[in-house]
Amino acid sequence: MNPGTWVRWPPLIGWQHCNVKDPYTINITWDELNGWVLTETDPETYQRKADTKIHLRAGGKAGSGRQSIFLVTAWASEILDKRYISEGMPSGGSMPPQNITINGHALGADGIRWLAVPDGGDVDVTPIVKNKDYYNFGVGAQKYTPYISVNHNAVQLDPDTVVDGATFCVGQLLPFELDGLPVFVNAVGKWTLPGKYVNEPWQLFTTDPVTGAESYFGSVNYRVNPDLLAITGQNLTTHCWYVNQPGGTVGVNANLHFSNGQYASVAAMGKISVFRPTAEITKVDRPFFFTLSYTNALTCMLELGNSSGDGAMSYWVTVHSQYYGNANITQLVTLGYSNPLYDFSDERCDGTGSYNVTPTIIFSNSTNSSPLHLDDGPYLIWEDPNTVSISARDFVQFCPQGGIPVTLGIVNWNANATARQDSMYETGSYRIPLFRDRPAPTLRMSFRSGRKLFIKKKILMHTYLRILFITALGFLALNSWAEQPPSCADEGVETKIVDGFFMGVSDLYGYTNTSPDRDLAFSIWTTNKIWATNNTRVTFPTKPEFAWQVELFDTNGVAVPKTAAGKNAGTKFLDFGLKTAVVRSTLGPEPNAQHWVAMEKSMSRGGLLLFRPSDFFKIEKPGKYTLRIRFQILTFPRTGPTSGDYTNNLIRFPPLDYTLVKK
């Protein structure tokens, strides 16, 4: 038999790694008599290579923000016979799991490798055994898909859409939880929630110096505590109450620690929507006026409205809600009464909580609208001078079942009047100057983020309605959120004296260096002897286009751009004058003018509403600004002894510069 070449067909390849060589040489000799003998050399070359690659595809939508976790198991058995080709059990033994790596990381002693893979990801999970040339292996994986649930798994959030049941009401308690995970030892991570929300109640307290016991007082308030968004231990939850729309994407990231010492990070996202009930003023009972009663030689009763309830601050607010709950009004007041017991500049709750509105609305079905009614007539019995000054903020609130109250809007109103004994009449006679009754108010709603107000009885926050009233016998005006005033009260900037009259400007509380977001007030004073010459009655224009000329300058003297309202102010300033159709009387003014009785500065309290500078100018940068205002009034000097002996006198005061400070 002649020597030849033998070729083997390639074997079937399973899940294995192979990179071996096994050369073999046979020395044989051919003997005609005896046959084969080992005298001739016949070399054989043997080489085998095989590599199976296993990939894990996570599935899902790439870029969704979700990162799933996989429990990957693997084994490997070494093949000692380099020419072993069977698909059955190899001739070697199983290798320790710690010697097997998946994606560059060794298996744990339990044969597990935890892997985190984002949606749409592709990971090589081929088992690798270092320094081994020939082995079979196997690999398997179990997927855990994390998701965010709300209300103890009642709703599972979707990262792309707001699913049914994922729309919640402001004030509703929302417990979030990261679900869909395997058993782990502990975790660290953080939640991210879309604004605007609160997540922690708090309350003022005092500490007993002896026992150390804490005694809580005042209202239970709410704030944002970032520490409550942290994930620690096995607690994968957080919670919040939303106080405003619209919602958004809830996110969570957590790094899990497993019993085999390995770590893997997961992430999940989900969309929510937040519903906010609405409030609107649907009716205002008018007119508003102050009345005097119980007058005697010592005291009088000064009241907004009368004993029948007419003329008091009275309005109706309708609340619209799609959720169960109740609506009410809580009132905060600042009082400036002649009686020092009711004279305070800090806001306080009128009552113990909810104002006594009629009624507190209970929403008992999925769609409901119902009105709240406020009727408020502040009064004071006091001696001369008797002043009733109130600045009120009425918080219209909605509280869903099991939730916290959320402010839907704030109705701001002021009332101010002073009654004096009238020396021109008999002892015990009091009078107050008349104001013009403005048209019915219109509702303006806006939102401010991140602003909070704490008082000792109630915390009310987040959004507000503004509504402007001017009373018939006092004024009702709106004011901005209170800030600590920079200077002492009863200050003001004054014009020069012209024909015995001069003007003063401050904010509504008598302070200067005012924020542009705070309303200003003006006063008309006289140096003329009151009543003797009867030269104290004046008329001033009420509409901005007639009332003043106004400009604003920054510290470099550059004019600040005006808003649409600011551009309108003063456009008809020169149209108001001696020919204006006004009547020298307190019985009723011409539509564009208001009658007033100027007083000595020392006898005057309060002022007339001017405007809020931020409504007139586009003030964007912090710093000091100069507001330049020019006023004009009509006076009526006496020309003879009878009531008709007077003439009209137009006074246009020199411009007044008032400092504003934007922080």
Buried (B, 14 or more C-beta within 10 A) or exposed (E): EEEEEEEEEEBEBBBBBBEBEEEEEEEEEEEEEEEEEEEEEBEEEEEBEBEBEBEBEBEBEEEBBBBBBBBBBBBBBBBEEBEBBEEEEBEBEEBEBEBBBBBEEBBBEEBBBBBBBBBBBEBEBBBBBEEBBBBBBBBEBEBBBBBBBBBEEEBBBBBEEBBEEBBBBBBBBBEBBBBBBBEBEEBBBEBEBBBBBBBBBBEEEEEEEEEEEEEEEBBEBBEBBEEEBEBEEEEBBBBBBBBBEEBBBBBBBBBBBBEBEBBBBBBBBBBBBBBBBBBBBEEBBBEBBBBBEEBEEEBBBBBBBBEEEBBBBBBBBBBBBEBBBBBBBBBBBBBBBBBEEBEEEEBBBBEEEBBBBEEBBEBEEEEBBBBBBBBBBBBBBBBBBBBBBBBBBBBBBBBBEEBBBBBBBBBBBBBBBBBBBBEEEEEBBBBBBBBBBBEEBEBEBEEEEEEBBBBEBBBBBBBBBBBBBBBBBBBBBBBBBBEEBEEEEEBBBBBEEBBBBBBBBBBBBBBBBBBBBBBBBBBBBBEBEBEEEBBBBBBBBBBBBBBBBBBBBBEEEEEBEBBEEBEBBBEBBEEBEEEBEBEBEEEEBBEBBBBBBBBEBEEBBBBBBBBBBBBBBEBEEEEEBBBBBBBBBBBBBBEEEEEEEBEBBBBBBEBBEBEBBBE
